[in-house]
Amino acid sequence: MSTQLLIYKTAVPVTRGRHGDCYIEGSADYGFSSEVNSVPLMAVEFPQAAGEYPIVFAGSGSEIVPAVILGVRGSENLFVSGESEWKAKYIPAFVRRYPFVFAREADRFLLCVDEEYAGFNRDGRGLRLFGEDGAPTPYVDNVLNFLKEYQAQFLRTQRFCARIGELGLLEPMQAQVKTGDGPSFSLSGFMAVNRDKLKALPAETLSELAKTDELELLYLHLQSMRNFEGLRDRLEHRLHEGDGARIEAEGALN
């Protein structure tokens, strides 16, 4: 979770000289994300994501970010099928913005594209990046608008995480996944809000959190912990082990 480039292989700045004849062919193939078991989540996504994914917090100090857990084993996304389909109603924005991403250079952001994306081509398939006049196409304009909004939400999410960090609400969590008589898997390195510490906050602080909708976000996060059971079921299905899997959650998962 220390990088924003988990699913990117060769992200380079989009320029007319390099990409004047390039196209992006969209598809429902999410194979590019099949080997990540968590991705960052923006605070604005909590309402949609909380119904399907466990939402946790990762990082340390000023680098804490929310994340959705996608798998219980390393390099495995249980929400991507063998046919590379995303098997959930909501797809995190971190995944949806691919193959594009912003890269920071001094005081500005550069639009970059992963040239290893399967839909990247010079064969006329899909939507062109630059028009005959050399100007970015409306497609690129839409991409830029999406990434600008993503960046704005990222800053809001940073402020949210800083706030709950200052309040001392986060504590380490660990989840143990047992698959019947098979192997056990342990998830660690994440944090969750301590419910008792949240309830013990002064009334004035709780009122402030409610006014900014941050209290709602915290309870959505806590509610999402139940989705570890869904991960168990997905792993169980993938391992073809019937009803032999179960999750035991420790600490903040209780």
C-alpha positions as CSV (number, residue, x, y, z in Angstrom):
1,M,0.0,0.0,0.0
2,S,3.0,2.3,-0.1
3,T,2.6,3.0,-3.8
4,Q,-0.1,4.5,-5.9
5,L,1.1,2.4,-8.9
6,L,0.1,-1.1,-7.8
7,I,-1.4,-2.1,-11.1
8,Y,0.8,0.0,-13.4
9,K,3.7,-1.5,-15.4
10,T,5.0,1.3,-17.7
11,A,3.3,4.6,-17.0
12,V,4.7,7.4,-19.2
13,P,3.5,11.0,-19.7
14,V,1.0,11.4,-22.5
15,T,2.4,13.6,-25.2
16,R,1.5,14.5,-28.7
17,G,4.9,13.5,-30.0
18,R,4.8,10.0,-28.4
19,H,1.1,9.3,-28.5
20,G,-0.2,11.3,-31.5
21,D,-1.3,8.1,-33.3
22,C,-2.4,6.1,-30.2
23,Y,-5.8,4.7,-29.2
24,I,-7.3,3.2,-26.1
25,E,-9.7,0.3,-26.6
26,G,-11.8,-0.1,-23.5
27,S,-12.9,-3.6,-22.3
28,A,-14.3,-5.4,-19.3
29,D,-11.0,-7.2,-18.8
30,Y,-9.7,-6.6,-15.3
31,G,-6.8,-9.0,-15.5
32,F,-4.4,-6.2,-14.9
33,S,-5.7,-6.1,-11.2
34,S,-5.8,-9.8,-10.6
35,E,-2.6,-9.9,-8.5
36,V,-3.4,-7.1,-6.0
37,N,-5.1,-8.0,-2.7
38,S,-5.9,-4.4,-1.7
39,V,-6.2,-1.0,-3.4
40,P,-6.6,2.5,-2.0
41,L,-10.1,3.9,-1.5
42,M,-11.3,7.5,-1.4
43,A,-13.5,8.6,1.5
44,V,-16.3,9.5,-1.0
45,E,-16.4,5.8,-2.0
46,F,-17.2,4.4,1.4
47,P,-21.0,4.3,0.9
48,Q,-20.7,2.3,-2.3
49,A,-17.8,0.1,-1.2
50,A,-19.0,-0.7,2.3
51,G,-21.6,-3.1,1.1
52,E,-19.2,-5.4,-0.6
53,Y,-15.6,-5.0,0.6
54,P,-13.8,-4.8,4.0
55,I,-12.6,-1.2,4.3
56,V,-9.4,-0.8,6.5
57,F,-6.6,1.7,6.9
58,A,-3.0,1.2,5.9
59,G,0.2,3.1,6.2
60,S,1.7,5.1,9.0
61,G,2.0,8.7,10.2
62,S,0.8,11.2,7.6
63,E,0.7,8.5,5.0
64,I,-2.4,6.6,6.3
65,V,-5.0,5.9,3.6
66,P,-8.2,3.8,3.5
67,A,-8.1,0.6,1.4
68,V,-10.4,-2.1,0.4
69,I,-9.3,-5.7,0.9
70,L,-9.7,-7.8,-2.2
71,G,-8.0,-11.0,-1.2
72,V,-6.7,-13.0,1.8
73,R,-3.6,-14.3,0.0
74,G,-0.7,-12.3,-1.4
75,S,-1.0,-11.5,-5.1
76,E,-4.6,-12.6,-5.4
77,N,-7.7,-10.5,-6.1
78,L,-10.7,-12.6,-5.3
79,F,-13.0,-10.1,-7.1
80,V,-11.5,-10.9,-10.5
81,S,-12.7,-14.1,-12.0
82,G,-10.7,-16.6,-14.1
83,E,-12.2,-14.8,-17.2
84,S,-10.9,-11.5,-15.9
85,E,-14.4,-10.2,-15.0
86,W,-14.9,-8.0,-11.9
87,K,-17.3,-9.9,-9.7
88,A,-18.9,-7.1,-7.7
89,K,-21.3,-4.3,-8.3
90,Y,-18.9,-1.5,-7.3
91,I,-15.5,-1.1,-8.7
92,P,-13.0,1.2,-6.8
93,A,-12.0,4.4,-8.6
94,F,-8.4,3.4,-8.3
95,V,-9.1,0.5,-10.6
96,R,-11.5,2.4,-12.9
97,R,-9.0,5.1,-13.7
98,Y,-6.6,2.6,-15.2
99,P,-4.7,2.8,-17.6
100,F,-4.3,6.5,-16.8
101,V,-2.8,8.1,-13.7
102,F,-1.4,11.5,-12.6
103,A,2.3,11.8,-11.9
104,R,3.5,14.8,-9.9
105,E,6.3,16.9,-11.3
106,A,7.3,19.9,-9.1
107,D,4.1,21.8,-8.7
108,R,2.1,20.3,-11.5
109,F,0.5,17.0,-12.4
110,L,1.2,15.1,-15.7
111,L,-1.3,12.7,-17.3
112,C,0.4,9.3,-17.8
113,V,-0.8,6.1,-19.5
114,D,0.4,2.6,-19.0
115,E,1.6,1.5,-22.4
116,E,1.4,-2.1,-21.3
117,Y,-2.4,-1.9,-21.0
118,A,-3.9,-4.5,-23.4
119,G,-6.1,-1.9,-25.0
120,F,-3.3,0.5,-25.8
121,N,-2.6,0.4,-29.6
122,R,-1.7,2.2,-32.8
123,D,-4.1,0.2,-34.9
124,G,-7.1,2.4,-34.8
125,R,-9.0,0.3,-32.2
126,G,-11.0,2.3,-29.7
127,L,-10.7,6.0,-28.9
128,R,-7.9,8.2,-30.1
129,L,-5.8,10.3,-27.7
130,F,-5.1,13.2,-30.1
131,G,-7.0,14.6,-33.1
132,E,-5.7,15.4,-36.5
133,D,-5.1,18.9,-35.3
134,G,-2.8,17.6,-32.6
135,A,-5.1,18.6,-29.8
136,P,-6.2,16.2,-27.1
137,T,-9.6,14.6,-27.9
138,P,-12.7,14.9,-25.8
139,Y,-11.9,11.4,-24.6
140,V,-8.7,12.7,-23.0
141,D,-10.5,15.7,-21.6
142,N,-12.9,13.3,-19.9
143,V,-10.0,11.3,-18.5
144,L,-8.4,14.5,-17.2
145,N,-11.7,15.6,-15.5
146,F,-12.0,12.2,-13.8
147,L,-8.4,12.3,-12.5
148,K,-8.8,15.9,-11.3
149,E,-11.8,14.8,-9.3
150,Y,-9.9,11.8,-8.0
151,Q,-7.0,14.0,-6.9
152,A,-9.5,16.4,-5.1
153,Q,-11.1,13.4,-3.3
154,F,-7.6,12.1,-2.4
155,L,-6.8,15.4,-0.6
156,R,-10.2,15.3,1.2
157,T,-9.4,11.7,2.2
158,Q,-6.0,12.7,3.5
159,R,-7.7,15.3,5.8
160,F,-10.1,12.7,7.0
161,C,-7.3,10.2,7.9
162,A,-5.3,12.9,9.6
163,R,-8.4,13.7,11.7
164,I,-9.0,10.2,12.9
165,G,-5.2,9.8,13.5
166,E,-5.2,12.9,15.7
167,L,-8.1,11.4,17.7
168,G,-6.2,8.2,18.3
169,L,-9.0,6.0,17.0
170,L,-6.9,3.5,14.9
171,E,-5.4,0.3,16.1
172,P,-3.7,-2.7,14.4
173,M,-5.9,-5.5,13.2
174,Q,-5.3,-9.0,12.1
175,A,-7.6,-11.5,10.4
176,Q,-7.0,-15.3,10.4
177,V,-8.6,-17.2,7.6
178,K,-8.9,-21.0,8.1
179,T,-9.8,-23.3,5.3
180,G,-11.0,-26.4,7.0
181,D,-8.2,-28.9,7.1
182,G,-6.2,-26.9,4.6
183,P,-3.8,-24.0,5.0
184,S,-4.4,-21.0,7.2
185,F,-3.9,-17.4,6.0
186,S,-3.1,-14.3,8.0
187,L,-3.9,-10.7,7.1
188,S,-2.0,-8.1,9.0
189,G,-0.4,-4.7,8.5
190,F,-3.7,-2.9,8.5
191,M,-5.6,-0.8,11.0
192,A,-9.3,-0.4,12.0
193,V,-11.2,2.1,14.2
194,N,-11.6,1.0,17.8
195,R,-15.4,1.2,18.4
196,D,-15.1,1.8,22.1
197,K,-12.6,4.7,21.6
198,L,-15.0,6.2,19.1
199,K,-18.0,6.0,21.5
200,A,-15.9,7.5,24.3
201,L,-15.1,10.7,22.3
202,P,-16.5,13.9,23.9
203,A,-20.0,14.9,22.7
204,E,-18.6,18.0,21.1
205,T,-16.1,16.0,19.0
206,L,-18.8,13.5,17.9
207,S,-21.0,16.4,16.9
208,E,-18.2,17.9,14.8
209,L,-17.6,14.6,13.1
210,A,-21.3,14.3,12.4
211,K,-21.5,17.7,10.9
212,T,-18.7,16.9,8.4
213,D,-20.1,13.4,7.6
214,E,-17.0,11.8,9.0
215,L,-18.9,10.0,11.7
216,E,-20.9,8.3,9.0
217,L,-17.7,7.3,7.2
218,L,-16.4,5.8,10.4
219,Y,-19.5,3.7,11.0
220,L,-19.5,2.6,7.3
221,H,-15.9,1.4,7.8
222,L,-16.9,-0.5,11.0
223,Q,-19.9,-2.1,9.2
224,S,-17.8,-3.2,6.3
225,M,-15.8,-5.5,8.6
226,R,-18.6,-8.0,8.2
227,N,-17.5,-8.4,4.6
228,F,-14.5,-10.5,5.7
229,E,-17.1,-13.3,5.7
230,G,-17.7,-12.6,2.0
231,L,-13.9,-12.9,1.4
232,R,-14.0,-16.3,3.1
233,D,-16.8,-17.4,0.8
234,R,-14.9,-16.2,-2.3
235,L,-11.7,-18.0,-1.2
236,E,-13.7,-21.1,-0.3
237,H,-15.2,-21.1,-3.8
238,R,-11.8,-20.6,-5.4
239,L,-10.3,-23.4,-3.4
240,H,-13.2,-25.7,-4.1
241,E,-13.4,-26.7,-0.5
242,G,-17.1,-26.5,0.1
243,D,-18.0,-25.3,3.6
244,G,-14.6,-25.8,5.2
245,A,-13.5,-22.2,5.5
246,R,-14.1,-19.8,8.2
247,I,-12.7,-16.5,9.4
248,E,-11.6,-15.7,12.9
249,A,-11.0,-12.0,13.4
250,E,-9.0,-10.6,16.3
251,G,-8.7,-7.3,18.0
252,A,-10.6,-4.5,16.1
253,L,-12.6,-7.0,14.1
254,N,-14.6,-8.1,17.2
